[in-house]
Amino acid sequence: MRVEKKSLSWYLTAIALGIAVLLPLLAGMSYHILNVAIIMVIFILFSSAWNFLAYSGQASLGHAAFFGIGGYVSTLIARSAGLPPFATILAGGCVAAVIGLLLGLTCVRLKEWFLAMVTFGFAVIVQAVVASPLSATTGGWDGIISPRLLPADLPGYLLYEYYAILAITILSIVCIHLILRSRAGLAFAAIRENETEAQAAGINPVRWKLLAFTFSSFLTGIAGALMVHHISFISPEIFHAETSFWPVIYSIFGGLGTISGPVIGTVILTVLWDGLKELGLTYERFIVIGLLLIIVVIFLPRGLVSLPEVLRERFARKKG
């Protein structure tokens, strides 16, 4: 994974965030566009959290577990204590982080895809537990109503909700950037490139991997809580494999191992996905997204963020 210097991908990210800030004005306060934009911003946070884990050389195919845990914890506390969701979102992230830490203590020594399968199995277990043994509290497969982030009777509530979620996402990305630019980021990179050499240099791989796993789980729990309170409903379906795969797809499509990759990948695929739906395409959009992903993996293995560099190299070769 790379912490990009000031490049075109960074400028594109800045432009994307600028458009995100101005989107409500550009969209003319359209309910549909704002709703899609809110979900897109939440998944930018989710994808960035997953991508942060990949920075330390780890992989997860079960991050839906922490996404759902954050949502359930925040919802149950808000319902039982009568607290506003903004006061319980942090609790959802903290519980997800603690569970991520405990899971990491048992399997963080595993190699990338062995760890990925363990996390996938964990998500399946959590879904089964929430759906059956804890059904009296969680509502089982019927699910439960989750309090909205803001009351629906508040004029312009969706607009305020959008900006609040956008602010949380931007703050999280800035934190990720600062961490990756710090000593911790150097340790993550060393472990990812060669864990044996990193250990010989005095870096404790287990310690730093646990840190990455815990922080990634925390941000994922925050994202899950935001999603659940936005749609005001949660059920065990939140733990489905599809939920785990989307951040992987967004990150690989945009640029695995980069800060701007999850942002660019999520924005482009979300706009394309919703645009194809508006054109009346349902199953066809799966084919389109699948073909695009195949093309990017084959011709741009470093994701869309590498496209400017690839074009520059080809232009330089032709010019030479």
C-alpha positions in Angstrom: 0.0 0.0 0.0 1.2 3.5 -0.8 0.6 6.8 0.9 0.4 9.0 -2.2 2.3 12.2 -2.6 0.5 15.2 -4.2 -0.6 13.6 -7.4 -3.6 13.8 -9.7 -5.4 11.2 -7.6 -5.2 13.4 -4.6 -6.5 16.4 -6.6 -9.3 14.2 -7.9 -10.1 13.2 -4.3 -10.1 16.9 -3.2 -12.5 17.7 -6.2 -14.7 14.8 -5.2 -14.9 16.0 -1.6 -15.6 19.5 -2.9 -18.4 18.2 -5.0 -19.7 16.3 -2.0 -19.9 19.5 0.0 -21.8 21.3 -2.7 -23.9 18.3 -3.8 -27.1 19.4 -2.0 -27.0 22.7 -3.9 -26.2 21.0 -7.2 -28.9 18.4 -6.7 -31.5 20.9 -5.9 -32.3 19.2 -2.6 -33.5 16.0 -4.4 -34.5 13.4 -1.8 -33.3 10.5 -3.9 -29.9 12.0 -4.7 -29.3 13.0 -1.1 -30.2 9.5 0.0 -27.8 7.9 -2.5 -25.1 10.4 -1.5 -25.5 9.5 2.2 -25.1 5.8 1.6 -22.2 6.5 -0.7 -20.4 8.6 1.9 -21.0 5.9 4.5 -19.4 3.3 2.2 -16.5 5.6 1.6 -15.9 5.4 5.4 -16.4 1.6 5.4 -14.1 1.0 2.4 -11.4 3.3 3.9 -11.6 1.3 7.2 -11.2 -2.0 5.3 -8.3 -0.5 3.2 -6.6 0.6 6.4 -6.5 -3.0 7.5 -5.0 -4.0 4.1 -2.2 -1.5 4.7 -0.7 -3.7 7.4 -0.8 -6.7 5.1 -4.0 -8.2 6.5 -7.2 -9.1 4.7 -10.8 -9.5 5.8 -13.8 -11.0 4.1 -16.0 -10.7 7.1 -15.9 -7.0 8.0 -19.7 -7.0 7.8 -19.5 -8.5 11.3 -18.1 -5.2 12.7 -20.4 -3.2 10.5 -23.4 -5.0 11.9 -22.1 -5.0 15.5 -21.7 -1.3 15.4 -25.2 -0.9 14.1 -26.8 -3.2 16.6 -25.0 -1.8 19.7 -25.8 1.8 18.8 -29.4 1.0 18.1 -30.0 -1.1 21.2 -28.4 1.6 23.4 -30.4 4.3 21.8 -33.7 2.4 22.1 -33.1 1.3 25.7 -31.6 4.4 27.2 -33.6 6.9 25.0 -30.4 8.6 23.9 -30.0 10.4 20.6 -28.2 8.3 18.0 -25.3 10.8 17.8 -24.6 9.9 21.4 -24.5 6.1 20.8 -22.6 5.9 17.5 -19.3 6.1 19.3 -20.4 3.2 21.6 -21.1 1.1 18.5 -17.6 1.8 17.2 -16.0 1.1 20.6 -17.8 -2.3 21.0 -16.8 -3.3 17.5 -13.2 -2.3 18.3 -13.1 -4.4 21.4 -14.5 -7.4 19.6 -12.1 -6.8 16.8 -9.2 -6.8 19.3 -10.4 -10.0 20.9 -10.7 -11.7 17.5 -7.3 -10.3 16.5 -5.7 -11.8 19.6 -6.7 -15.3 18.4 -6.0 -15.0 14.7 -3.8 -12.0 13.9 -0.8 -14.2 13.4 -2.5 -15.9 10.4 -1.4 -15.0 6.8 -3.6 -12.7 4.7 -6.2 -15.1 3.2 -6.3 -17.5 6.1 -7.2 -14.4 8.3 -9.8 -13.5 5.6 -11.5 -16.8 5.9 -11.5 -16.6 9.7 -13.2 -13.2 9.5 -15.7 -14.5 7.0 -16.6 -17.4 9.3 -16.9 -15.0 12.2 -19.4 -12.9 10.3 -21.5 -16.0 9.7 -21.4 -17.0 13.4 -22.4 -13.5 14.5 -25.3 -13.5 12.1 -26.5 -16.8 13.4 -26.2 -15.7 17.0 -28.1 -12.4 16.4 -30.8 -14.1 14.4 -31.6 -16.9 16.9 -30.2 -16.9 20.4 -30.4 -13.2 20.8 -33.7 -12.8 18.8 -35.6 -11.6 21.9 -33.4 -8.6 22.0 -32.5 -8.1 18.3 -35.9 -9.0 16.8 -34.4 -12.0 14.9 -34.9 -12.0 11.2 -37.8 -9.6 11.5 -35.3 -6.9 12.6 -36.0 -3.9 14.8 -36.6 -0.2 14.1 -33.6 2.0 14.7 -33.9 5.7 15.7 -33.1 8.1 12.9 -30.0 10.2 13.3 -32.3 13.3 13.2 -36.1 13.4 13.6 -37.9 13.2 10.3 -40.2 16.0 11.2 -37.2 18.4 11.4 -37.3 20.6 8.3 -34.4 19.7 6.0 -33.3 16.8 8.3 -31.8 14.8 5.5 -29.6 17.7 4.5 -28.2 18.1 8.1 -27.8 14.3 8.3 -25.8 14.3 5.1 -23.4 17.0 6.2 -23.0 15.3 9.6 -22.1 12.0 8.1 -19.8 13.7 5.5 -18.0 15.5 8.4 -17.4 12.2 10.2 -16.2 10.5 7.1 -13.7 13.3 6.2 -12.4 13.4 9.8 -11.9 9.6 9.7 -10.0 9.8 6.4 -7.8 12.6 7.8 -7.1 10.4 10.8 -6.1 7.5 8.6 -3.8 9.7 6.6 -2.1 11.1 9.7 -1.6 7.5 11.1 -0.1 6.3 7.8 2.2 9.2 7.7 3.4 8.5 11.2 5.8 5.9 12.7 2.8 3.5 12.8 2.4 3.8 9.0 6.1 2.9 8.5 5.7 -0.1 10.8 2.6 -1.2 8.9 4.4 -0.9 5.5 7.5 -2.8 6.8 5.3 -5.7 8.1 3.4 -5.8 4.8 6.5 -6.0 2.7 8.4 -8.5 4.8 7.3 -9.5 8.2 10.4 -11.4 9.0 12.7 -8.5 8.2 10.4 -6.1 10.1 10.7 -8.3 13.2 14.5 -8.4 12.8 14.5 -4.6 12.7 12.8 -4.5 16.1 9.2 -4.1 15.0 6.6 -6.3 16.8 4.3 -7.5 14.0 1.6 -8.8 16.4 1.3 -5.5 18.2 1.0 -3.4 15.1 -1.3 -5.8 13.4 -3.6 -5.7 16.4 -3.6 -2.0 16.3 -4.6 -1.9 12.6 -7.3 -4.6 13.2 -8.7 -2.8 16.2 -8.8 0.7 14.5 -10.3 -0.7 11.3 -13.0 -2.5 13.4 -13.7 0.8 15.2 -14.2 2.8 12.0 -16.3 0.0 10.5 -18.5 0.0 13.6 -19.0 3.7 13.2 -20.0 3.3 9.6 -22.4 0.5 10.4 -24.1 2.6 13.1 -24.4 5.5 10.7 -26.0 3.3 8.1 -28.5 1.7 10.4 -29.6 5.0 11.9 -29.9 6.5 8.4 -32.2 3.7 7.1 -33.8 3.5 10.6 -33.9 -0.3 10.5 -31.6 -3.2 11.2 -31.8 -7.0 10.8 -29.3 -9.9 10.6 -29.2 -9.4 6.8 -26.6 -6.7 7.5 -24.1 -9.5 8.1 -24.5 -11.0 4.6 -21.4 -11.6 2.6 -22.4 -8.9 0.1 -21.9 -6.3 2.8 -18.3 -7.6 3.3 -17.5 -7.7 -0.4 -18.5 -4.2 -1.3 -15.6 -2.4 0.5 -13.2 -4.9 -1.1 -14.6 -4.2 -4.6 -14.5 -0.4 -4.0 -10.9 -0.5 -2.7 -9.6 -2.7 -5.5 -11.4 -0.8 -8.2 -10.2 2.6 -7.0 -6.7 1.6 -5.9 -5.9 -0.9 -3.2 -3.4 0.4 -0.7 -4.1 4.1 -1.4 -6.0 6.7 0.6 -7.8 8.1 -2.4 -8.6 4.7 -3.9 -11.6 3.8 -1.7 -13.0 7.3 -2.2 -12.7 7.3 -6.0 -13.8 3.6 -6.3 -16.9 4.1 -4.2 -18.0 7.3 -5.9 -17.6 6.0 -9.4 -19.2 2.6 -8.8 -22.1 4.1 -6.7 -22.9 6.6 -9.4 -22.7 3.9 -12.1 -24.7 1.5 -10.1 -27.5 3.9 -9.3 -27.4 5.4 -12.9 -27.9 1.9 -14.4 -30.8 1.4 -12.1 -32.4 4.6 -13.2 -32.1 3.4 -16.8 -34.2 0.3 -15.9 -31.3 -2.1 -15.7 -31.4 -4.6 -12.9 -29.4 -7.8 -13.4 -27.6 -6.2 -16.3 -25.8 -3.8 -13.9 -24.1 -6.7 -12.2 -22.7 -7.7 -15.5 -21.5 -4.2 -16.2 -19.8 -3.8 -12.8 -18.3 -7.2 -13.1 -16.8 -6.5 -16.5 -15.4 -3.2 -15.3 -13.8 -4.8 -12.3 -12.2 -7.5 -14.5 -10.9 -4.8 -16.9 -9.4 -2.7 -14.1 -7.8 -5.7 -12.4 -6.2 -6.9 -15.7 -5.1 -3.5 -17.2 -4.9 -1.4 -14.1 -3.9 -3.7 -11.2 -3.1 -0.8 -9.0 -6.7 0.6 -9.5 -8.0 3.7 -11.2 -5.7 6.0 -9.2 -2.8 4.6 -11.3 -4.5 5.6 -14.6 -2.8 9.1 -14.8 0.6 7.5 -14.2 0.0 4.8 -16.8 -1.1 7.4 -19.3 2.0 9.5 -18.6 4.3 6.5 -19.1 2.6 5.5 -22.4 2.8 9.1 -23.6 6.4 9.3 -22.6 7.2 6.1 -24.5 5.4 7.3 -27.6 7.1 10.7 -27.4 10.5 8.9 -27.0 
